[in-house]
Amino acid sequence: MGTKQLALIIRNPVYKGKFIAHRYQHVKVRKQGRTPDEPIRFVQKKIERPRDEWIIVPVPPIVSPELWVRANKMLEKNATMGRRSAKNPYLLIGLAKCASCGYTFIGGRKKKTGKKGQIWRPCFYRCAARGQRIPYVIKEIAGPQSQISCTILEDAVWSTVCTVLLKPQILIDTLELDFAAGDNAQLTAEIKLLEKRYEKRTLRMRNCTERIWQKSSMSESSPRKESS
């Protein structure tokens, strides 16, 4: 069994006790040829229906829903961070993204021959938008840079990491800026509001404590009346 078939089994919700009927439909879609001059043709494609049209049928589960969720999360993580080949490790697989189109960088090697016949295979990163696509489509969606050397990109990243480790204040300042901007602005305002409420309650408790202490001091200092 291949990895693709195994992934389909893990993603199938029937193993957690949920069979989904009426989930897919076959429609005709336009398909462009490999060149703009080729005519457009229609092909059958299997697409997913809207979720409100699904029919969920309970079936006896094989694994628990919690185990099914954990397995799918691990599958997603492996798809992003997994190394496809142990012979060619790439440190930034799943982490580096193209600044032009946002696609993830993938690794590759290219065979080169020197003037004296020597052969070497330098490694590089390239935008995933360029992989196995029609040339004129690549021009539309891919960034301007075709590839970048692994040595250049990884050295630049390691240099930044070392700088941050030696000067942690850089990281602290960056985190504080990220925390105060964007979606975190509302959270910062709520924290400040809670801090003000905490200060008011602390002051109120301090005043109450002082009053209790003053009353107890006055009662102790006043002369007691002798019983007749």
MIVO-428063 format. One record per residue: residue number from 1; residue in three letters; y negated, z, x of N, C-alpha, C in turn. Coordinates in nm, 3 decimals, always signed. Atoms other than C-alpha are relative to their C-alpha. Layout:
<sites>
i, aa, n_north, n_up, n_east, ca_north, ca_up, ca_east, c_north, c_up, c_east
NUM, ala, Y, Z, X, Y, Z, X, Y, Z, X
...
</sites>
This chain:
<sites>
i, aa, n_north, n_up, n_east, ca_north, ca_up, ca_east, c_north, c_up, c_east
1, met, +0.120, +0.000, +0.084, +0.000, +0.000, +0.000, -0.125, +0.000, +0.088
2, gly, +0.122, +0.008, -0.078, -0.341, -0.097, +0.137, -0.103, +0.103, -0.043
3, thr, +0.105, -0.098, +0.029, -0.655, +0.114, +0.147, -0.076, -0.035, -0.129
4, lys, +0.071, +0.040, +0.121, -0.816, -0.090, -0.132, +0.076, +0.042, -0.124
5, gln, -0.081, -0.040, +0.114, -0.526, -0.029, -0.371, +0.001, +0.152, -0.015
6, leu, +0.003, -0.147, +0.004, -0.525, +0.341, -0.277, -0.132, +0.051, -0.057
7, ala, +0.130, -0.040, +0.053, -0.899, +0.367, -0.350, -0.008, -0.024, -0.150
8, leu, +0.000, +0.027, +0.145, -0.848, +0.207, -0.693, +0.079, +0.107, -0.075
9, ile, -0.079, -0.105, +0.063, -0.582, +0.466, -0.772, -0.079, +0.131, -0.007
10, ile, +0.077, -0.125, -0.003, -0.807, +0.756, -0.667, -0.114, -0.004, -0.100
11, arg, +0.113, +0.011, +0.092, -1.097, +0.626, -0.876, +0.042, -0.011, -0.147
12, asn, -0.046, +0.018, +0.137, -0.884, +0.570, -1.186, +0.002, +0.133, -0.073
13, pro, +0.005, -0.130, +0.070, -0.966, +0.848, -1.438, +0.126, +0.032, -0.079
14, val, -0.120, -0.028, +0.077, -0.626, +0.815, -1.607, +0.083, +0.110, +0.066
15, tyr, -0.079, -0.102, -0.070, -0.480, +1.045, -1.339, -0.052, +0.140, -0.027
16, lys, +0.050, -0.132, +0.039, -0.705, +1.330, -1.456, +0.011, +0.021, -0.152
17, gly, -0.024, -0.017, +0.143, -0.601, +1.276, -1.820, -0.096, -0.071, -0.091
18, lys, +0.100, +0.070, +0.081, -0.862, +1.028, -1.943, +0.020, -0.151, +0.017
19, phe, -0.016, +0.145, -0.002, -0.769, +0.668, -2.027, -0.118, -0.062, -0.075
20, ile, +0.118, +0.063, +0.058, -1.069, +0.443, -2.097, +0.037, -0.140, -0.046
21, ala, -0.025, +0.132, +0.058, -1.011, +0.151, -2.331, -0.134, -0.067, -0.033
22, his, +0.120, +0.077, +0.034, -1.260, -0.126, -2.411, -0.110, +0.023, +0.105
23, arg, +0.095, -0.028, -0.108, -1.423, -0.071, -2.072, -0.059, -0.126, +0.062
24, tyr, +0.045, +0.122, -0.067, -1.447, -0.424, -1.935, -0.003, -0.118, -0.098
25, gln, +0.002, +0.125, +0.075, -1.526, -0.768, -2.071, -0.018, -0.116, +0.097
26, his, +0.009, +0.119, -0.083, -1.507, -1.121, -1.931, -0.112, -0.090, -0.056
27, val, +0.114, +0.083, +0.039, -1.824, -1.328, -1.939, -0.015, -0.115, +0.100
28, lys, +0.029, +0.112, -0.087, -1.937, -1.659, -1.795, -0.135, +0.023, +0.067
29, val, +0.123, -0.020, -0.077, -2.198, -1.632, -1.519, -0.027, -0.124, +0.084
30, arg, +0.040, +0.113, -0.083, -2.392, -1.888, -1.319, +0.030, +0.031, +0.146
31, lys, -0.028, -0.015, -0.141, -2.283, -1.940, -0.961, -0.061, -0.115, +0.077
32, gln, +0.067, +0.101, -0.081, -2.499, -2.121, -0.710, +0.092, -0.047, +0.111
33, gly, -0.080, +0.054, -0.109, -2.338, -2.346, -0.452, -0.045, +0.054, +0.135
34, arg, +0.032, -0.050, -0.133, -2.347, -2.285, -0.079, -0.133, -0.054, +0.051
35, thr, +0.131, +0.056, -0.036, -2.658, -2.502, -0.050, -0.080, -0.020, -0.127
36, pro, +0.081, +0.019, +0.121, -2.952, -2.540, -0.290, +0.023, -0.133, -0.070
37, asp, -0.021, +0.132, +0.059, -2.855, -2.906, -0.346, +0.126, -0.005, -0.087
38, glu, -0.123, +0.002, +0.078, -2.513, -2.823, -0.489, -0.027, +0.043, -0.144
39, pro, +0.025, -0.034, +0.142, -2.496, -2.804, -0.872, +0.048, +0.142, -0.032
40, ile, -0.038, -0.133, +0.046, -2.474, -2.471, -1.050, +0.120, -0.012, -0.093
41, arg, -0.117, +0.000, +0.086, -2.139, -2.397, -1.211, +0.019, +0.138, -0.061
42, phe, -0.026, -0.125, +0.070, -2.015, -2.127, -1.449, +0.142, +0.047, +0.031
43, val, -0.131, -0.059, -0.032, -1.730, -1.893, -1.360, +0.018, +0.126, -0.086
44, gln, -0.033, -0.121, +0.074, -1.552, -1.610, -1.540, -0.016, +0.122, +0.091
45, lys, +0.018, -0.121, -0.078, -1.650, -1.262, -1.424, +0.030, +0.122, -0.087
46, lys, -0.035, -0.123, +0.071, -1.517, -0.921, -1.523, -0.110, +0.103, +0.024
47, ile, +0.109, -0.096, -0.014, -1.802, -0.678, -1.592, +0.027, +0.121, -0.088
48, glu, -0.019, -0.124, +0.073, -1.823, -0.324, -1.721, -0.091, +0.005, -0.124
49, arg, +0.078, -0.016, +0.122, -1.938, -0.258, -2.079, -0.088, +0.125, +0.011
50, pro, +0.079, -0.124, +0.006, -2.205, +0.005, -2.160, +0.091, +0.119, -0.034
51, arg, -0.085, -0.118, +0.017, -2.064, +0.359, -2.161, +0.017, +0.040, -0.146
52, asp, -0.013, -0.038, +0.141, -2.134, +0.410, -2.532, +0.100, -0.087, -0.075
53, glu, -0.101, +0.086, +0.063, -1.885, +0.128, -2.607, +0.141, +0.034, +0.048
54, trp, -0.133, -0.037, -0.050, -1.599, +0.290, -2.414, +0.076, +0.081, -0.107
55, ile, -0.088, -0.079, +0.087, -1.304, +0.435, -2.605, +0.088, +0.086, +0.091
56, ile, -0.071, -0.093, -0.088, -1.168, +0.745, -2.431, +0.121, +0.055, -0.074
57, val, -0.126, -0.045, +0.059, -0.805, +0.828, -2.502, +0.060, +0.108, +0.091
58, pro, -0.062, -0.105, -0.081, -0.664, +1.165, -2.380, +0.147, -0.032, +0.029
59, val, -0.138, +0.021, -0.044, -0.339, +1.132, -2.183, +0.041, +0.119, +0.087
60, pro, -0.043, -0.111, -0.086, -0.124, +1.384, -1.992, -0.050, -0.018, +0.144
61, pro, +0.055, +0.015, -0.136, -0.301, +1.450, -1.657, +0.107, +0.020, +0.107
62, ile, -0.086, -0.019, -0.117, -0.130, +1.426, -1.320, -0.063, +0.098, +0.098
63, val, +0.073, -0.095, -0.086, -0.399, +1.614, -1.125, -0.109, +0.064, -0.085
64, ser, +0.106, -0.069, +0.072, -0.669, +1.858, -1.233, -0.131, -0.077, +0.014
65, pro, +0.130, +0.069, -0.011, -1.022, +1.725, -1.304, -0.077, +0.040, +0.126
66, glu, +0.071, -0.045, -0.120, -1.158, +1.936, -1.017, +0.052, -0.072, +0.124
67, leu, -0.059, +0.069, -0.115, -0.914, +1.782, -0.768, -0.039, -0.148, -0.002
68, trp, +0.039, +0.142, +0.011, -0.997, +1.432, -0.899, -0.144, -0.020, +0.047
69, val, +0.140, +0.010, -0.042, -1.371, +1.493, -0.848, -0.012, +0.017, +0.151
70, arg, +0.006, -0.022, -0.146, -1.317, +1.627, -0.494, +0.051, -0.122, +0.075
71, ala, -0.055, +0.118, -0.066, -1.103, +1.327, -0.403, -0.098, -0.118, -0.005
72, asn, +0.096, +0.109, +0.011, -1.367, +1.083, -0.531, -0.123, +0.023, +0.087
73, lys, +0.112, -0.031, -0.090, -1.645, +1.262, -0.343, +0.037, -0.029, +0.145
74, met, -0.046, +0.029, -0.136, -1.442, +1.239, -0.025, +0.011, -0.150, +0.022
75, leu, -0.011, +0.145, -0.011, -1.379, +0.870, -0.094, -0.139, -0.062, +0.022
76, glu, +0.137, +0.050, -0.018, -1.755, +0.807, -0.128, -0.053, +0.033, +0.139
77, lys, +0.046, -0.040, -0.133, -1.824, +1.000, +0.191, +0.065, -0.086, +0.108
78, asn, -0.069, +0.084, -0.099, -1.561, +0.804, +0.383, -0.052, -0.143, -0.001
79, ala, +0.053, +0.136, +0.008, -1.704, +0.476, +0.256, -0.134, -0.012, +0.072
80, thr, +0.132, +0.003, -0.064, -2.046, +0.571, +0.394, +0.008, +0.032, +0.148
81, met, +0.000, -0.050, -0.137, -1.959, +0.756, +0.713, +0.125, -0.039, +0.080
82, gly, -0.125, +0.028, -0.068, -1.608, +0.631, +0.795, -0.012, -0.106, +0.107
83, arg, -0.007, +0.099, -0.107, -1.538, +0.440, +1.115, +0.113, -0.096, -0.030
84, arg, -0.102, +0.099, +0.034, -1.356, +0.118, +1.042, +0.095, -0.029, +0.115
85, ser, -0.084, +0.032, -0.115, -1.222, +0.078, +1.395, -0.020, +0.106, +0.107
86, ala, +0.009, -0.102, -0.104, -1.141, +0.347, +1.650, -0.034, -0.060, +0.137
87, lys, +0.029, +0.063, -0.129, -1.179, +0.094, +1.934, -0.150, -0.018, +0.020
88, asn, +0.143, +0.026, -0.011, -1.548, +0.037, +1.858, -0.078, +0.107, -0.077
89, pro, +0.075, -0.105, +0.071, -1.722, +0.366, +1.769, -0.150, -0.032, -0.004
90, tyr, +0.144, +0.018, +0.017, -2.076, +0.337, +1.633, -0.058, +0.130, -0.054
91, leu, +0.051, -0.133, +0.033, -2.277, +0.658, +1.619, -0.084, +0.001, -0.126
92, leu, +0.096, +0.002, +0.110, -2.520, +0.546, +1.348, +0.051, -0.072, -0.124
93, ile, -0.056, +0.064, +0.119, -2.282, +0.386, +1.097, -0.023, +0.089, -0.122
94, gly, +0.028, -0.075, +0.121, -2.389, +0.492, +0.748, -0.129, +0.078, +0.004
95, leu, +0.124, -0.077, -0.014, -2.711, +0.649, +0.880, -0.122, -0.090, +0.016
96, ala, +0.113, +0.089, -0.025, -2.934, +0.365, +1.003, -0.011, -0.103, -0.112
97, lys, +0.025, +0.098, +0.106, -3.094, +0.138, +0.743, -0.109, -0.097, +0.044
98, cys, +0.098, +0.103, -0.031, -3.295, -0.182, +0.763, -0.136, +0.038, -0.059
99, ala, +0.134, -0.037, +0.047, -3.669, -0.112, +0.740, -0.059, -0.106, -0.092
100, ser, +0.055, +0.108, +0.082, -3.731, -0.448, +0.568, +0.058, -0.004, -0.141
101, cys, -0.064, +0.015, +0.131, -3.475, -0.459, +0.285, +0.072, +0.126, -0.047
102, gly, -0.066, -0.123, +0.041, -3.316, -0.111, +0.286, +0.151, -0.002, +0.007
103, tyr, -0.146, +0.006, -0.013, -2.958, -0.232, +0.346, +0.045, +0.083, +0.120
104, thr, -0.055, -0.081, -0.109, -2.734, -0.019, +0.568, +0.034, -0.089, +0.119
105, phe, -0.040, +0.071, -0.121, -2.679, -0.125, +0.930, +0.151, +0.013, +0.019
106, ile, -0.142, -0.001, -0.034, -2.323, -0.218, +1.025, +0.015, -0.041, +0.146
107, gly, -0.022, +0.030, -0.142, -2.175, -0.250, +1.373, +0.081, -0.126, +0.021
108, gly, -0.075, +0.120, -0.035, -2.032, -0.550, +1.547, +0.001, -0.023, +0.150
109, arg, -0.009, +0.039, -0.141, -1.938, -0.702, +1.881, +0.002, -0.152, +0.010
110, lys, +0.006, +0.144, -0.020, -1.997, -1.047, +2.020, +0.049, -0.032, +0.142
111, lys, -0.054, +0.040, -0.130, -1.804, -1.214, +2.300, -0.100, -0.087, +0.074
112, lys, +0.092, +0.076, -0.084, -2.024, -1.340, +2.583, +0.066, -0.029, +0.135
113, thr, -0.055, +0.042, -0.129, -1.936, -1.526, +2.903, -0.114, -0.023, +0.098
114, gly, +0.103, +0.014, -0.101, -2.142, -1.504, +3.220, +0.013, -0.131, +0.078
115, lys, +0.000, +0.123, -0.080, -2.222, -1.778, +3.471, +0.124, -0.009, +0.088
116, lys, -0.117, +0.000, -0.087, -1.928, -1.675, +3.689, +0.131, +0.016, -0.077
117, gly, -0.121, -0.007, +0.081, -1.682, -1.664, +3.400, +0.036, +0.139, -0.048
118, gln, -0.031, -0.136, +0.046, -1.693, -1.289, +3.343, -0.028, +0.012, -0.150
119, ile, +0.008, -0.016, +0.145, -1.644, -1.184, +2.981, -0.031, +0.145, -0.034
120, trp, +0.028, -0.134, +0.050, -1.797, -0.884, +2.808, -0.034, -0.010, -0.149
121, arg, +0.022, -0.005, +0.145, -1.840, -0.777, +2.446, -0.104, +0.108, -0.032
122, pro, +0.103, -0.099, +0.033, -2.173, -0.603, +2.388, +0.002, +0.033, -0.150
123, cys, +0.003, -0.043, +0.140, -2.198, -0.402, +2.067, -0.144, -0.002, -0.051
124, phe, +0.133, +0.009, +0.060, -2.489, -0.428, +1.825, +0.007, +0.050, -0.144
125, tyr, +0.014, -0.030, +0.143, -2.612, -0.321, +1.482, -0.072, -0.118, -0.067
126, arg, +0.069, +0.102, +0.077, -2.713, -0.571, +1.216, -0.007, +0.042, -0.145
127, cys, +0.019, -0.032, +0.141, -2.835, -0.552, +0.859, +0.118, -0.054, -0.082
128, ala, -0.114, +0.041, +0.081, -2.551, -0.564, +0.605, -0.035, -0.116, -0.093
129, ala, +0.039, +0.112, +0.086, -2.753, -0.817, +0.403, +0.033, -0.134, +0.063
130, arg, -0.031, +0.125, -0.068, -2.663, -1.078, +0.665, +0.149, -0.029, +0.006
131, gly, -0.143, +0.018, -0.015, -2.289, -1.031, +0.644, +0.062, -0.085, -0.109
132, gln, -0.078, +0.084, +0.090, -2.080, -1.306, +0.480, -0.083, -0.048, -0.120
133, arg, +0.085, +0.050, +0.107, -2.368, -1.451, +0.281, -0.043, -0.143, +0.030
134, ile, +0.049, +0.136, -0.015, -2.501, -1.801, +0.223, -0.131, +0.003, +0.077
135, pro, +0.121, -0.005, -0.084, -2.774, -1.887, +0.479, -0.131, +0.010, -0.076
136, tyr, +0.129, -0.005, +0.068, -3.051, -1.950, +0.227, -0.017, +0.130, -0.078
137, val, +0.009, -0.131, +0.064, -2.965, -1.622, +0.049, -0.042, +0.105, +0.101
138, ile, +0.038, -0.093, -0.106, -2.996, -1.437, +0.380, -0.150, -0.003, +0.022
139, lys, +0.144, +0.012, -0.021, -3.349, -1.570, +0.417, -0.078, +0.072, -0.110
140, glu, +0.070, -0.061, +0.112, -3.438, -1.429, +0.077, +0.005, +0.151, +0.004
141, ile, -0.017, -0.145, +0.013, -3.301, -1.073, +0.108, +0.003, +0.073, +0.133
142, ala, -0.017, -0.070, -0.127, -3.247, -0.996, +0.476, -0.133, +0.014, +0.073
143, gly, +0.119, -0.022, -0.080, -3.502, -0.864, +0.724, -0.016, -0.105, +0.107
144, pro, +0.027, +0.104, -0.100, -3.659, -1.071, +1.002, +0.084, +0.014, +0.126
145, gln, -0.076, -0.021, -0.124, -3.450, -0.915, +1.282, +0.149, -0.018, -0.027
146, ser, -0.141, +0.028, +0.025, -3.095, -1.045, +1.310, +0.090, +0.115, +0.045
147, gln, -0.083, -0.109, -0.052, -2.948, -0.764, +1.524, -0.078, +0.076, +0.106
148, ile, +0.060, -0.083, -0.103, -3.034, -0.485, +1.767, +0.112, +0.063, +0.081
149, ser, -0.102, -0.053, -0.090, -2.840, -0.359, +2.067, +0.030, +0.146, -0.033
150, cys, -0.040, -0.140, +0.022, -2.642, -0.036, +2.018, -0.064, +0.091, +0.104
151, thr, +0.057, -0.081, -0.107, -2.769, +0.087, +2.352, -0.146, +0.032, -0.026
152, ile, +0.143, -0.020, +0.025, -3.134, +0.040, +2.258, -0.022, +0.096, -0.117
153, leu, +0.021, -0.081, +0.120, -3.108, +0.193, +1.910, +0.051, +0.143, +0.019
154, glu, -0.057, -0.133, -0.017, -2.879, +0.484, +2.001, -0.077, +0.081, +0.104
155, asp, +0.081, -0.072, -0.099, -3.085, +0.573, +2.311, -0.130, +0.049, -0.062
156, ala, +0.124, -0.040, +0.065, -3.400, +0.580, +2.097, +0.023, +0.119, -0.093
157, val, -0.031, -0.111, +0.091, -3.234, +0.807, +1.840, +0.029, +0.127, +0.078
158, trp, -0.033, -0.118, -0.080, -3.092, +1.041, +2.106, -0.124, +0.058, +0.066
159, ser, +0.124, -0.048, -0.061, -3.432, +1.060, +2.274, -0.081, +0.082, -0.101
160, thr, +0.073, -0.075, +0.103, -3.591, +1.170, +1.945, +0.069, +0.133, -0.030
161, val, -0.075, -0.123, +0.027, -3.313, +1.424, +1.881, -0.023, +0.102, +0.111
162, cys, +0.023, -0.092, -0.112, -3.355, +1.575, +2.228, -0.140, +0.057, -0.003
163, thr, +0.139, -0.049, +0.008, -3.732, +1.598, +2.182, -0.013, +0.108, -0.107
164, val, +0.008, -0.098, +0.109, -3.689, +1.782, +1.852, +0.070, +0.129, +0.039
165, leu, -0.073, -0.120, -0.041, -3.433, +2.021, +2.002, -0.078, +0.081, +0.102
166, leu, +0.079, -0.070, -0.102, -3.660, +2.104, +2.296, -0.131, +0.054, -0.058
167, lys, +0.125, -0.044, +0.063, -3.967, +2.136, +2.069, +0.025, +0.015, -0.150
168, pro, -0.037, -0.015, +0.142, -3.843, +2.276, +1.735, -0.119, +0.006, -0.094
169, gln, +0.118, -0.006, +0.086, -4.199, +2.315, +1.607, -0.027, -0.136, -0.066
170, ile, +0.015, +0.134, +0.058, -4.201, +1.937, +1.550, +0.079, -0.010, -0.130
171, leu, -0.085, +0.004, +0.119, -3.913, +1.971, +1.305, -0.055, +0.092, -0.109
172, ile, +0.053, -0.094, +0.098, -4.069, +2.274, +1.137, -0.122, -0.059, -0.070
173, asp, +0.119, +0.061, +0.059, -4.402, +2.094, +1.086, +0.036, -0.113, -0.095
174, thr, -0.042, +0.111, +0.085, -4.224, +1.788, +0.945, +0.061, +0.049, -0.131
175, leu, -0.061, -0.056, +0.121, -4.019, +1.996, +0.702, -0.105, +0.061, -0.092
176, glu, +0.106, -0.059, +0.082, -4.330, +2.180, +0.587, -0.081, -0.109, -0.071
177, leu, +0.072, +0.111, +0.063, -4.509, +1.849, +0.522, +0.082, -0.060, -0.114
178, asp, -0.086, +0.055, +0.105, -4.210, +1.714, +0.328, +0.010, +0.095, -0.119
179, phe, -0.014, -0.100, +0.106, -4.185, +2.038, +0.134, -0.123, +0.006, -0.087
180, ala, +0.126, -0.011, +0.074, -4.552, +2.031, +0.032, -0.039, -0.129, -0.071
181, ala, +0.037, +0.130, +0.057, -4.556, +1.663, -0.071, +0.103, -0.047, -0.101
182, gly, -0.093, +0.067, +0.091, -4.401, +1.454, -0.344, +0.057, +0.092, -0.105
183, asp, -0.068, -0.077, +0.103, -4.143, +1.618, -0.568, -0.005, +0.149, +0.024
184, asn, +0.001, -0.141, -0.032, -4.174, +1.950, -0.386, -0.133, +0.067, -0.033
185, ala, +0.131, -0.058, +0.032, -4.538, +1.998, -0.489, +0.010, +0.096, -0.119
186, gln, -0.017, -0.086, +0.116, -4.435, +2.139, -0.826, +0.075, +0.128, +0.036
187, leu, -0.076, -0.117, -0.042, -4.182, +2.372, -0.663, -0.088, +0.095, +0.081
188, thr, +0.090, -0.084, -0.078, -4.448, +2.496, -0.419, -0.095, +0.076, -0.091
189, ala, +0.090, -0.067, +0.095, -4.685, +2.571, -0.709, +0.071, +0.113, -0.074
190, glu, -0.075, -0.104, +0.068, -4.411, +2.766, -0.888, +0.026, +0.119, +0.091
191, ile, -0.021, -0.109, -0.096, -4.338, +2.968, -0.574, -0.126, +0.083, +0.016
192, lys, +0.126, -0.073, -0.012, -4.706, +3.057, -0.536, -0.027, +0.085, -0.125
193, leu, +0.018, -0.075, +0.122, -4.718, +3.164, -0.901, +0.088, +0.125, -0.002
194, leu, -0.090, -0.114, -0.006, -4.415, +3.388, -0.852, -0.048, +0.103, +0.103
195, glu, +0.053, -0.093, -0.100, -4.571, +3.536, -0.538, -0.116, +0.081, -0.056
196, lys, +0.112, -0.071, +0.060, -4.888, +3.624, -0.731, +0.050, +0.105, -0.100
197, arg, -0.055, -0.096, +0.095, -4.683, +3.787, -1.007, +0.065, +0.118, +0.073
198, tyr, -0.064, -0.106, -0.077, -4.488, +3.982, -0.746, -0.106, +0.094, +0.059
199, glu, +0.107, -0.083, -0.055, -4.811, +4.103, -0.583, -0.061, +0.089, -0.108
200, lys, +0.056, -0.079, +0.110, -4.949, +4.218, -0.922, +0.094, +0.114, -0.037
201, arg, -0.095, -0.105, +0.036, -4.630, +4.409, -1.003, +0.008, +0.105, +0.110
202, thr, -0.003, -0.095, -0.110, -4.624, +4.565, -0.658, -0.121, +0.092, -0.004
203, leu, +0.123, -0.080, +0.010, -4.987, +4.679, -0.699, +0.007, +0.097, -0.117
204, arg, -0.012, -0.087, +0.117, -4.911, +4.816, -1.046, +0.095, +0.116, +0.028
205, met, -0.095, -0.107, -0.033, -4.610, +5.012, -0.920, -0.062, +0.098, +0.099
206, arg, +0.065, -0.088, -0.097, -4.817, +5.146, -0.629, -0.099, +0.093, -0.069
207, asn, +0.095, -0.083, +0.073, -5.088, +5.267, -0.868, +0.071, +0.107, -0.083
208, cys, -0.077, -0.098, +0.079, -4.831, +5.434, -1.093, +0.055, +0.110, +0.090
209, thr, -0.054, -0.099, -0.092, -4.674, +5.604, -0.793, -0.109, +0.097, +0.046
210, glu, +0.111, -0.086, -0.043, -5.012, +5.735, -0.675, -0.042, +0.097, -0.110
211, arg, +0.036, -0.088, +0.109, -5.092, +5.871, -1.020, +0.101, +0.111, -0.018
212, ile, -0.105, -0.102, +0.012, -4.758, +6.050, -1.041, -0.012, +0.101, +0.112
213, trp, +0.013, -0.091, -0.114, -4.811, +6.196, -0.696, -0.121, +0.090, -0.016
214, gln, +0.120, -0.082, +0.022, -5.164, +6.313, -0.785, +0.025, +0.107, -0.105
215, lys, -0.029, -0.097, +0.105, -5.041, +6.481, -1.104, +0.091, +0.112, +0.052
216, ser, -0.090, -0.102, -0.053, -4.761, +6.656, -0.919, -0.071, +0.091, +0.099
217, ser, +0.077, -0.081, -0.096, -5.004, +6.774, -0.647, -0.091, +0.097, -0.073
218, met, +0.089, -0.087, +0.076, -5.247, +6.913, -0.904, +0.077, +0.113, -0.067
219, ser, -0.079, -0.104, +0.065, -4.973, +7.097, -1.087, +0.048, +0.106, +0.098
220, glu, -0.046, -0.095, -0.099, -4.850, +7.258, -0.767, -0.113, +0.087, +0.053
221, ser, +0.115, -0.075, -0.053, -5.201, +7.362, -0.651, -0.060, +0.095, -0.103
222, ser, +0.058, -0.087, +0.104, -5.306, +7.520, -0.988, +0.077, +0.131, -0.009
223, pro, -0.069, -0.131, +0.005, -5.232, +7.901, -1.019, +0.084, +0.013, -0.127
224, arg, -0.086, -0.020, +0.115, -4.944, +7.991, -1.245, -0.040, +0.128, -0.076
225, lys, +0.032, -0.115, +0.082, -5.014, +8.225, -1.535, +0.117, +0.097, -0.003
226, glu, -0.106, -0.101, +0.002, -4.824, +8.553, -1.521, +0.038, +0.027, -0.144
227, ser, -0.048, -0.029, +0.137, -4.614, +8.617, -1.823, -0.029, +0.142, -0.036
228, ser, +0.036, -0.134, +0.043, -4.726, +8.923, -2.020, +0.128, +0.079, -0.034
</sites>
